[in-house]
Amino acid sequence: LVADPEHGTSNFQSCWVEVLPVYPLGREALLEHLGTLGISARRGIMAAHRQPAYAHVAAGGLPVTERLTDSTLILPLYHLLTDADQQRVIDALADPRG
Protein backbone atom coordinates (compact mmCIF):
# COMPACT_ATOMS: atom_id res chain seq x y z
CA LEU A 1 0.00 0.00 0.00
CA VAL A 2 1.12 3.50 -0.67
CA ALA A 3 1.56 5.34 2.63
CA ASP A 4 1.17 8.97 3.60
CA PRO A 5 4.34 11.03 3.94
CA GLU A 6 5.37 12.02 7.44
CA HIS A 7 4.26 15.61 6.79
CA GLY A 8 0.68 14.81 5.69
CA THR A 9 -2.36 12.62 6.14
CA SER A 10 -4.87 11.15 3.74
CA ASN A 11 -8.60 11.66 3.59
CA PHE A 12 -8.82 8.04 2.42
CA GLN A 13 -10.64 9.00 -0.76
CA SER A 14 -9.03 6.04 -2.47
CA CYS A 15 -6.88 3.05 -1.69
CA TRP A 16 -4.08 2.75 -4.18
CA VAL A 17 -1.30 0.26 -4.43
CA GLU A 18 1.87 0.05 -6.44
CA VAL A 19 2.38 -3.25 -8.24
CA LEU A 20 6.09 -3.88 -7.75
CA PRO A 21 8.21 -5.90 -10.21
CA VAL A 22 8.49 -8.78 -7.71
CA TYR A 23 4.69 -9.30 -7.72
CA PRO A 24 3.67 -12.32 -9.86
CA LEU A 25 1.44 -10.23 -12.16
CA GLY A 26 1.90 -6.91 -13.87
CA ARG A 27 -0.60 -4.15 -13.23
CA GLU A 28 -2.72 -4.86 -16.32
CA ALA A 29 -2.87 -8.59 -15.60
CA LEU A 30 -3.81 -7.87 -11.98
CA LEU A 31 -6.64 -5.57 -13.10
CA GLU A 32 -7.90 -8.36 -15.35
CA HIS A 33 -7.63 -10.91 -12.52
CA LEU A 34 -9.59 -8.68 -10.15
CA GLY A 35 -12.21 -8.06 -12.83
CA THR A 36 -12.77 -11.77 -13.36
CA LEU A 37 -13.51 -12.02 -9.64
CA GLY A 38 -16.01 -9.15 -9.82
CA ILE A 39 -13.72 -6.77 -7.96
CA SER A 40 -13.83 -3.27 -9.39
CA ALA A 41 -10.41 -1.65 -9.65
CA ARG A 42 -8.88 0.87 -12.01
CA ARG A 43 -5.53 2.22 -13.07
CA GLY A 44 -3.92 4.53 -10.54
CA ILE A 45 -2.66 8.04 -11.05
CA MET A 46 -2.52 9.65 -14.47
CA ALA A 47 0.41 11.74 -15.62
CA ALA A 48 -0.94 14.94 -17.14
CA HIS A 49 2.09 15.33 -19.39
CA ARG A 50 1.19 12.03 -21.09
CA GLN A 51 -2.34 13.11 -21.94
CA PRO A 52 -3.13 14.16 -25.53
CA ALA A 53 -4.14 17.66 -24.47
CA TYR A 54 -0.58 18.28 -23.28
CA ALA A 55 1.27 16.51 -26.09
CA HIS A 56 2.54 19.86 -27.38
CA VAL A 57 4.02 20.88 -24.00
CA ALA A 58 7.63 19.97 -23.36
CA ALA A 59 8.01 17.98 -20.15
CA GLY A 60 11.23 17.24 -18.36
CA GLY A 61 11.97 13.85 -16.94
CA LEU A 62 9.35 12.77 -14.44
CA PRO A 63 10.53 9.25 -13.60
CA VAL A 64 8.58 8.82 -10.35
CA THR A 65 5.34 10.10 -11.87
CA GLU A 66 5.80 7.88 -14.90
CA ARG A 67 6.60 4.81 -12.78
CA LEU A 68 3.52 5.36 -10.63
CA THR A 69 1.37 5.99 -13.69
CA ASP A 70 2.47 2.63 -15.10
CA SER A 71 2.38 0.58 -11.91
CA THR A 72 -0.42 1.73 -9.61
CA LEU A 73 -4.04 0.78 -9.30
CA ILE A 74 -6.97 1.91 -7.19
CA LEU A 75 -8.73 -0.71 -5.07
CA PRO A 76 -12.36 -0.53 -3.93
CA LEU A 77 -12.92 1.83 -1.01
CA TYR A 78 -16.32 3.07 0.08
CA HIS A 79 -18.31 3.51 3.27
CA LEU A 80 -20.41 0.37 2.89
CA LEU A 81 -17.47 -1.91 2.08
CA THR A 82 -17.96 -4.85 4.43
CA ASP A 83 -15.25 -6.77 6.23
CA ALA A 84 -16.09 -9.74 3.99
CA ASP A 85 -15.63 -7.61 0.85
CA GLN A 86 -12.33 -6.31 2.19
CA GLN A 87 -11.19 -9.86 2.82
CA ARG A 88 -12.19 -10.87 -0.72
CA VAL A 89 -9.94 -8.13 -2.13
CA ILE A 90 -7.10 -9.12 0.22
CA ASP A 91 -7.44 -12.78 -0.78
CA ALA A 92 -7.43 -11.88 -4.48
CA LEU A 93 -4.22 -9.90 -4.03
CA ALA A 94 -2.59 -12.56 -1.88
CA ASP A 95 -3.28 -15.32 -4.43
CA PRO A 96 -3.16 -13.58 -7.82
CA ARG A 97 -2.96 -16.82 -9.79
CA GLY A 98 -6.22 -18.00 -8.16
C-alpha positions as CSV (number, residue, x, y, z in Angstrom):
1,L,0.0,0.0,0.0
2,V,1.1,3.5,-0.7
3,A,1.6,5.3,2.6
4,D,1.2,9.0,3.6
5,P,4.3,11.0,3.9
6,E,5.4,12.0,7.4
7,H,4.3,15.6,6.8
8,G,0.7,14.8,5.7
9,T,-2.4,12.6,6.1
10,S,-4.9,11.2,3.7
11,N,-8.6,11.7,3.6
12,F,-8.8,8.0,2.4
13,Q,-10.6,9.0,-0.8
14,S,-9.0,6.0,-2.5
15,C,-6.9,3.1,-1.7
16,W,-4.1,2.7,-4.2
17,V,-1.3,0.3,-4.4
18,E,1.9,0.1,-6.4
19,V,2.4,-3.2,-8.2
20,L,6.1,-3.9,-7.7
21,P,8.2,-5.9,-10.2
22,V,8.5,-8.8,-7.7
23,Y,4.7,-9.3,-7.7
24,P,3.7,-12.3,-9.9
25,L,1.4,-10.2,-12.2
26,G,1.9,-6.9,-13.9
27,R,-0.6,-4.1,-13.2
28,E,-2.7,-4.9,-16.3
29,A,-2.9,-8.6,-15.6
30,L,-3.8,-7.9,-12.0
31,L,-6.6,-5.6,-13.1
32,E,-7.9,-8.4,-15.4
33,H,-7.6,-10.9,-12.5
34,L,-9.6,-8.7,-10.1
35,G,-12.2,-8.1,-12.8
36,T,-12.8,-11.8,-13.4
37,L,-13.5,-12.0,-9.6
38,G,-16.0,-9.2,-9.8
39,I,-13.7,-6.8,-8.0
40,S,-13.8,-3.3,-9.4
41,A,-10.4,-1.7,-9.7
42,R,-8.9,0.9,-12.0
43,R,-5.5,2.2,-13.1
44,G,-3.9,4.5,-10.5
45,I,-2.7,8.0,-11.1
46,M,-2.5,9.7,-14.5
47,A,0.4,11.7,-15.6
48,A,-0.9,14.9,-17.1
49,H,2.1,15.3,-19.4
50,R,1.2,12.0,-21.1
51,Q,-2.3,13.1,-21.9
52,P,-3.1,14.2,-25.5
53,A,-4.1,17.7,-24.5
54,Y,-0.6,18.3,-23.3
55,A,1.3,16.5,-26.1
56,H,2.5,19.9,-27.4
57,V,4.0,20.9,-24.0
58,A,7.6,20.0,-23.4
59,A,8.0,18.0,-20.2
60,G,11.2,17.2,-18.4
61,G,12.0,13.9,-16.9
62,L,9.3,12.8,-14.4
63,P,10.5,9.2,-13.6
64,V,8.6,8.8,-10.3
65,T,5.3,10.1,-11.9
66,E,5.8,7.9,-14.9
67,R,6.6,4.8,-12.8
68,L,3.5,5.4,-10.6
69,T,1.4,6.0,-13.7
70,D,2.5,2.6,-15.1
71,S,2.4,0.6,-11.9
72,T,-0.4,1.7,-9.6
73,L,-4.0,0.8,-9.3
74,I,-7.0,1.9,-7.2
75,L,-8.7,-0.7,-5.1
76,P,-12.4,-0.5,-3.9
77,L,-12.9,1.8,-1.0
78,Y,-16.3,3.1,0.1
79,H,-18.3,3.5,3.3
80,L,-20.4,0.4,2.9
81,L,-17.5,-1.9,2.1
82,T,-18.0,-4.8,4.4
83,D,-15.3,-6.8,6.2
84,A,-16.1,-9.7,4.0
85,D,-15.6,-7.6,0.9
86,Q,-12.3,-6.3,2.2
87,Q,-11.2,-9.9,2.8
88,R,-12.2,-10.9,-0.7
89,V,-9.9,-8.1,-2.1
90,I,-7.1,-9.1,0.2
91,D,-7.4,-12.8,-0.8
92,A,-7.4,-11.9,-4.5
93,L,-4.2,-9.9,-4.0
94,A,-2.6,-12.6,-1.9
95,D,-3.3,-15.3,-4.4
96,P,-3.2,-13.6,-7.8
97,R,-3.0,-16.8,-9.8
98,G,-6.2,-18.0,-8.2
